[in-house]
Amino acid sequence: MTDRHIPADLPERIQHYIDGEFVDSADGDTFEVLDPVTNETYLQAAAGKKADIDRAVAAAKRAFDEGPWPKMVARDRSRILHRIADIVESRDTRLAELESFDSGLPITQALGQARRAAENFRFFADLIVAQHDNAFKVPGRQMNYVNRKPIGVAGLITPWNTPFMLESWKLGPALATGNTVVLKPAEFTPLSASLWAGIFEEAGLPKGVFNLVNGLGEDAGDALVKHPDVPLISFTGESRTGQIIFGNAAPFLKGLSMELGGKSPAVVFADADLDVAIDACIFGVFSLNGERCTAGSRILVERPVYDEFVERYAAQAKRVKVGDPQDPTTEVGALVHPEHYEKVMSYVEIGKTEGRLVAGGGRPEGFPTGNYVAPTVFADVSPDARIFQEEIFGPVVAITPFDSEEEALALANDTKYGLAAYVWTNDLKRGHNFAQAVEAGMVWLNSNNVRDLRTPFGGVKASGLGHEGGYRSIDFYTDQQSVHITLGEPHNPTFGKSAHAPEEPSLDDPDPR
């Protein structure tokens, strides 16, 4: 491997950002942040606890209750969000460099994520201006309309796989709708999150609207979820963590949006274009180092083309280039952290007892150190195998044959997860019917993870609760208030004015619920 590229001007430490100021933890505690290529500590980050969350929430609540942000007209908030997008776009190269260094993502993929972050802000800046809500008129009687209001302090808890982009995915709609926020980024990757403060200040976001507390999930994240002044939590991460958050938020009846784990099937029928399907299935599990919630990590292939598919897929997987994340030719970089590396490698060893290893299976040649895993392919995997059922979140894929459409559907649905699914067939009727029958929140039919920001993003079963994206994000981050106005004479049932029998019910009577 070539010498490691170190970005210039790396900070020595990362602080919290609360009420417009960079601050240390109340108790002065810090945690180490590691370079995934060397696993050496390259900086210290402030380790937030309950006291720090309390301070951040107080600042956000004050900005919501007393500040201008929630009261601004949509057009004024939109202008600031567009400025944020412009700044992110202008710094995409630097953002990608830091993100790649911090997370181990290949630099070209990190650059795409930085640009996507700008697009997320631009999308919601436009949406809040263009959005409309329902209004209903009953001629001569009543007008009914929907009024949307920001809810308050939004708690945002984000993962480490594409941190900056996924932070923007939550920050964009939360801020666009007039809420204030407390962001708790993943402890493995705090570097790019630390840049938001300067971007928001430059764009003109009022003081206290954005607050950031670094720290461990069991400390800072737990305190944020349990805080009584945080009415809603948006979380992306593991399903088990989602269960804990669900339980801790329940006593407060908080609004929850949770995008959790996945074990998504990619179903390849015999009539599919194999060249395209193989390319898509390679990208679908090995891009972003395999650390993606929507990875097509279970490939189900119809028997007549199974042997050909496995042979060609394995050969192409062996050609996927593993390298330094900062090298623009790298296709798979280093996994984010040694703790995660050990988890993925443990599944590789399990897989050797559960399937036929046809590519990879360990550390790639030429990389004696760092969190590198060779793109790994197991064929002939049984549906009850752990590598078929459990989320690995790394560059590891299981391939399984099927003999009928019914069997393919049963295999596709045979996990606790239900985030995404991919279907490859040239039979349009079969493709649509299969897509509608598969248990997944999102299905790509002859397509590979091309995302339209107007559509809902989320999963079913153990893969999530609720959806975000487009108007679904607006729904989550706002209270929807129904306003009813009588246009004619009010019709009120008469109680207590006479001894005669009550009037017969009318359609104009008040709703008894």
TORVO-963724 format. One line per 3 residues: number of its first residue (from 0); for each residue z, y, x of C-alpha. Coordinates in pm, whole numbers, plus 32768, in hexadecimal, padded with zeros to 4 digits. Example, Ala and Ser with C-alpha at 12.3 -4.5 7.8 and 13.67 -1.06 7.14 Angstrom:
residues 2
0	830C,7E3E,84CE  82CA,7F96,8557
***
This chain:
residues 513
0	8000,8000,8000  7FB6,8163,8076  80CC,825D,80C1
3	8187,82CD,7F8B  811C,841F,7F01  8249,84FE,7EC1
6	820F,8627,7DD9  8261,8778,7E70  838A,8847,7DFB
9	8450,872D,7D5D  85A0,87A7,7CDF  86DC,8728,7D86
12	878A,86FC,7C39  8744,8716,7AC6  882C,87D3,79DD
15	8852,87E6,7865  87B5,890A,77AB  889E,8995,76A1
18	8884,8ADD,75E4  877F,8B65,76D3  8834,8B0D,7815
21	8827,89F3,7914  8983,895E,7931  8A37,8839,79D1
24	8AFD,873B,7909  8C51,87B0,7896  8CF3,86A8,7972
27	8BFD,86D8,7A92  8B84,8570,7A7C  8A26,850D,7AEF
30	894D,83D6,7B00  8844,8366,7BF7  86CF,8375,7BAE
33	85F8,827A,7C6C  8495,8284,7CEF  83FA,8149,7C55
36	831F,8109,7D87  843E,8101,7E80  856D,80E2,7D9A
39	8611,81EF,7E6A  86DC,8306,7DC9  8615,8448,7DD4
42	86F1,852A,7D02  882F,8543,7C34  882E,859B,7AC4
45	894B,8625,79F5  89EF,850D,792E  8A30,8595,77D3
48	8B59,8525,7702  8BE9,8582,75AF  8C5D,86D8,7629
51	8AFC,8731,7698  8A62,86B7,7553  8B65,877F,7490
54	8B05,88B9,754F  8990,887D,751E  89B3,8835,73AB
57	8A87,896C,737C  8978,8A3E,7422  8866,899E,7350
60	892C,89CB,720F  8971,8B37,7261  87FD,8B6F,72A2
63	87AE,8ACA,7155  88B4,8B81,7088  8898,8CD8,7126
66	8754,8CE4,71ED  85F2,8D43,7188  8544,8BF4,71BA
69	857E,8B48,7068  8530,8C8D,6FAF  83E7,8CD4,705F
72	82AA,8CB5,6F94  81D9,8B89,6FF8  80CE,8C5E,709E
75	81C8,8CF6,7192  8256,8BA3,71F3  80F2,8B23,7214
78	809D,8C31,7313  81C1,8BC8,73EF  8163,8A58,73D5
81	7FFF,8AAD,743D  8088,8B67,756A  8152,8A31,75C2
84	8015,8960,75AF  7F5A,8A58,768B  806A,8A4E,7796
87	807B,88D0,7793  7F01,88BC,77B5  7EFE,89B2,78D5
90	8000,88DF,7990  7F79,8787,793D  7F3B,8727,7AA9
93	809E,877C,7B14  8132,86D3,79E0  806B,8598,7A24
96	80D3,8597,7B92  8243,85AA,7B39  8226,84B2,7A1C
99	8171,83B7,7AF8  8271,83DB,7C0E  8399,83BD,7B20
102	831C,829F,7A44  8228,81DB,7B1D  8106,8217,7A2D
105	7FAB,822A,7ACA  7F55,8397,7B03  7E17,8392,7A33
108	7ED3,8305,7909  7FEF,83FE,793A  7EEF,8517,7935
111	7E6D,849C,77E6  7FCF,8498,775E  800E,85FF,77D3
114	7ED6,8675,7720  7F3B,85B3,75EC  8088,866A,75EF
117	7FD0,87B6,75D5  7EFE,872E,74B8  8037,86C2,73FA
120	80B8,8827,73F9  7F64,88B3,739E  7F42,87BD,727E
123	808C,8819,71DD  8055,898C,7220  7F1D,8971,7149
126	7FB4,8887,7047  80D6,8969,6FE2  7FE2,8A83,6F9C
129	7EE8,89AC,6EE1  7FE0,88D3,6E23  7FFF,88F0,6CAD
132	80F4,885D,6BB7  80DD,87EF,6A50  80ED,88E3,6930
135	80D5,8874,67C6  80A4,894C,6693  80E9,88E1,6530
138	801E,89EC,6475  80FB,8ADC,63B3  8234,8A1E,640E
141	8291,89F3,657A  822C,8A16,66E5  82AC,891C,67E5
144	827B,8935,695C  82FF,88A3,6A9F  83B2,897D,6B9C
147	83EB,88F5,6CFB  8511,895D,6DD0  8576,88FE,6F33
150	86A4,881A,6F37  8770,888E,7063  87B6,87FB,71B9
153	86CA,86DA,720B  8746,85DA,7305  8625,854F,73D1
156	8654,841A,74AC  8524,83B8,7578  84BC,8291,7655
159	844C,8278,77BE  82F3,81DB,77A2  8226,8319,7761
162	8346,8410,7757  82A3,8567,7752  81A1,850B,764B
165	829C,845A,756B  8388,8583,7585  826E,8664,750D
168	822C,8575,73ED  8387,85C4,7365  83B6,8728,73E1
171	826D,879D,7348  82B4,8753,71D9  842C,8790,71F3
174	83F4,88F0,7276  82C1,8937,71A2  8385,8901,7063
177	8499,89F3,70CD  85A9,8908,7145  866E,8931,7286
180	868F,8807,736F  8765,874D,7466  8693,8667,7542
183	872B,853E,75F6  861D,84B5,76E0  8625,835A,777B
186	8709,8346,78AA  8605,828D,797B  850D,83AF,7963
189	85B0,8507,7940  84C5,85C4,7A28  83AC,8631,7941
192	849E,867F,7823  8543,8783,7902  83FE,884C,78F6
195	840F,888F,7780  8511,89A5,77A5  8431,8A80,787D
198	8302,8A3B,77A1  83BE,8A9B,7665  8454,8BD4,76FF
201	82FE,8C48,7774  826A,8C07,761C  8375,8CD9,7571
204	8448,8BD2,74C2  8590,8C7A,745B  86CE,8C28,7517
207	878D,8AF7,7498  8669,8A61,73D7  862C,895E,74E9
210	8749,88AF,759C  873E,878A,768C  8856,86A1,76F4
213	8815,8592,77F6  88E7,845B,780B  8911,82F0,77B1
216	88CC,8272,7655  8A29,81EB,7625  8ABB,8342,767C
219	89D5,8465,7626  88F9,83A8,7531  8A21,8314,7478
222	8ACB,8466,745A  898D,8504,73D2  8962,83F7,72C8
225	8ACD,8416,7259  8ADB,8591,7256  8B23,860F,70F3
228	8A4E,8749,7122  8910,8684,7174  887A,861F,7024
231	874E,8560,70A7  86FA,8482,71CF  85A4,8423,724F
234	85B1,8300,7344  84B0,823B,7405  8527,810C,74C7
237	859C,7FA5,74B3  85E1,7EFB,7367  8743,7E9B,73CD
240	8794,8005,741E  86FC,8066,72D1  87ED,7F7C,721F
243	8914,8022,72CC  8895,817D,7270  8860,810F,7108
246	89C9,8099,70F2  8A5A,81CE,719A  898F,82BF,70C4
249	89E1,8211,6F7B  8B38,82B2,6F3E  8A92,840A,6F53
252	8966,83AA,6E79  887F,8441,6F7E  8708,8448,6F5F
255	8677,8348,704F  851F,8312,70E1  8514,81F0,71D5
258	83E5,8166,728B  8462,8029,732D  83E1,7EF7,73E8
261	82A4,7E31,73B9  81FA,7CE8,7406  80A7,7D43,7382
264	7F93,7C41,734C  7E2A,7C70,73B5  7D5D,7B7F,72E1
267	7C05,7B20,736A  7B1C,7A64,7280  79F9,7997,7304
270	78F7,7A8D,727C  798C,7BB4,733A  78D8,7C62,7457
273	7996,7BB6,7572  7937,7CB6,7679  79D1,7DCF,75AD
276	7AF9,7CFE,7536  7B55,7C91,7697  7B44,7DF5,771B
279	7C1D,7E6D,75FC  7D1B,7D57,7621  7D35,7D96,7799
282	7D71,7F08,7760  7E55,7EC7,7637  7F5D,7E12,7703
285	7F2F,7E8E,7869  7F07,8006,7830  8045,80D2,785E
288	80BE,7FAE,7936  80E8,7EE1,77FA  820C,7FC4,77A0
291	8189,8023,764B  8215,7FD6,74F4  80BD,7F90,745D
294	8049,7EA5,7575  7F76,7D84,74F4  804D,7C8D,75B2
297	7FFA,7B5E,74D9  7E88,7B0B,74DB  7E1B,7A15,73CF
300	7CBE,7986,740B  7BED,78AC,7323  7BB9,7750,73B4
303	7A3A,7752,73E4  7A50,7871,74DF  7BB2,7832,755E
306	7B5E,778F,76AC  7A55,7892,76FF  7B3D,79AD,769E
309	7C5E,792B,7771  7B83,78F5,78A3  7AE0,7A4B,7891
312	7C24,7AFE,7836  7CE3,7A64,7957  7BCD,7AB9,7A4D
315	7BC9,7C24,79DB  7D46,7C3C,79E2  7D3E,7BD1,7B4F
318	7C55,7CF6,7B99  7D3B,7DFC,7AFB  7DA0,7EE1,7C17
321	7F12,7EFA,7C65  7F6C,801F,7D41  8030,8157,7D8B
324	805E,8216,7C43  7FD9,8355,7CE6  7E90,82AE,7D50
327	7D82,830D,7C52  7CE3,81B3,7C71  7E24,8100,7C0F
330	7E1F,804E,7ABD  7F7E,7FB5,7AC3  8094,8068,7B7D
333	8206,801C,7BAC  82F1,7FCA,7A90  83E7,80DE,7A44
336	852D,8053,7ACE  85B3,7F22,7B89  8680,7EC1,7A59
339	8546,7EAE,7986  8485,7E06,7A9F  8586,7CED,7AA7
342	8567,7CC0,792F  83EB,7CA5,793D  83F3,7BB7,7A66
345	84ED,7ADB,79AF  83F1,7AB7,7894  82E2,7A61,7990
348	83BA,7940,7A07  8401,78D5,78A2  828D,78DF,785C
351	8247,77E9,7970  8305,76E6,78A3  8265,774B,7757
354	80F3,7778,77A1  7FDA,7740,7896  7FDB,7852,799F
357	7E73,78C6,79D2  7EA8,7A17,7A80  7FBD,7ACC,7B37
360	8116,7A3B,7B1A  81DF,7B08,7C13  81D8,7C28,7D07
363	8077,7C8D,7D6D  800A,7C63,7ED6  803F,7D91,7FB4
366	8169,7E19,7EEF  82A3,7D8A,7F8D  8382,7E96,7EF3
369	838D,7F63,7DB5  8375,7EFB,7C49  821B,7E5F,7C58
372	81B0,7D40,7B76  8057,7CA4,7B8D  7F9B,7CA3,7A3F
375	800A,7B52,79B5  7F59,7A74,78B8  7FDE,793A,7812
378	7EF8,785C,7741  7F43,7743,764A  8088,77E9,75E1
381	8143,774B,74BF  81A7,7831,739E  8315,77D7,73D0
384	830F,783B,7541  83E9,795D,75A9  82C3,7A0E,764C
387	8211,79F9,74FA  833B,7A74,742F  83F6,7B70,7509
390	838E,7CC8,7580  835A,7CC6,76FA  82DE,7E2F,7724
393	821F,7DED,7861  80C8,7D76,78DC  80F1,7C18,784C
396	801E,7B7C,7737  8026,7A35,7672  7EE4,7999,75EC
399	7EE8,789C,74CE  7DC9,77EC,7417  7D96,77D5,729E
402	7CAC,7709,71C3  7C99,77C9,707B  7CC7,7923,6FED
405	7DFE,78AB,6F36  7E96,7828,7079  7E41,796D,712E
408	7EF5,7A37,7022  8025,7955,702D  8036,7972,71A9
411	8005,7AEB,719F  8128,7B12,70AC  8208,7A16,715A
414	82F3,7B09,720C  840E,7BEC,71A4  8339,7D18,720C
417	822A,7DCE,714C  81B5,7F03,7206  8042,7EDD,7250
420	7F28,7DE0,7237  7DC5,7DCF,72BB  7CAC,7D0D,7213
423	7B5D,7CBC,72B3  7A49,7C37,71D0  78EC,7C94,715F
426	7935,7C18,6FFD  798E,7D5D,6F4D  7A1A,7CB7,6E17
429	7AFA,7BCF,6EDF  7B66,7CEB,6FC2  7BDF,7DC5,6EA3
432	7C8A,7CA9,6DEA  7D3A,7C35,6F27  7DA4,7D97,6F82
435	7E40,7DCA,6E2C  7EF8,7C7A,6E37  7F8C,7C98,6F93
438	80F7,7D0F,6FA5  80CC,7E44,707C  80FB,7FB7,704A
441	7FB2,8000,70FB  7E75,7F31,711F  7D4A,7F76,71FC
444	7C10,7EC2,7186  7B0B,7EA6,729C  7BC0,7FCA,733E
447	7CC6,7FEE,744B  7DE8,80DA,740A  7D18,820C,73B8
450	7E14,82EB,730A  7DD1,83EB,71FA  7EF9,84D9,71F0
453	7ED1,8504,7078  7F27,8398,7033  8081,82F8,7018
456	8111,825A,7151  8221,8156,7128  826D,7FE8,70F3
459	82FC,7EEE,6FFE  8406,7DDF,7024  84C2,7E08,716E
462	83C5,7F05,71EF  8447,8035,713F  84C6,8103,7021
465	83ED,8214,6F8F  82AC,82AE,7011  8250,83E8,70CB
468	8100,848D,7107  804A,8590,7036  80EF,85E3,6EEB
471	81E7,84C4,6F1D  8282,858C,7038  8290,86C0,6F5B
474	833C,85EC,6E51  8440,856B,6F47  849B,86BA,6FDE
477	84B3,877B,6E95  8575,8771,6D51  848B,876B,6C27
480	8515,8841,6B12  8485,883A,69B2  8485,898B,6903
483	8450,8999,678A  8405,8AD9,66CA  83ED,8AF5,654F
486	82BE,8BC6,64EA  82FC,8BCC,6375  8434,8BCD,62A3
489	853B,8AE5,6339  856B,89AE,6269  86D8,8949,6274
492	8771,8841,6195  8875,88EE,60BC  89D4,886C,60F0
495	8B0E,88EE,6044  8A76,89F4,5F5C  8A7B,8936,5E13
498	8AED,87F6,5D6F  8990,8772,5D2D  8908,8646,5DE6
501	887A,8677,5F46  8709,86C5,5F5D  8616,85AE,5FA9
504	85C6,8598,611C  849B,8661,6193  83BF,8641,62C4
507	843B,879B,631F  85A8,872C,6325  8659,8730,6476
510	8637,85F4,6546  876E,851F,6506  877D,8499,666A
***
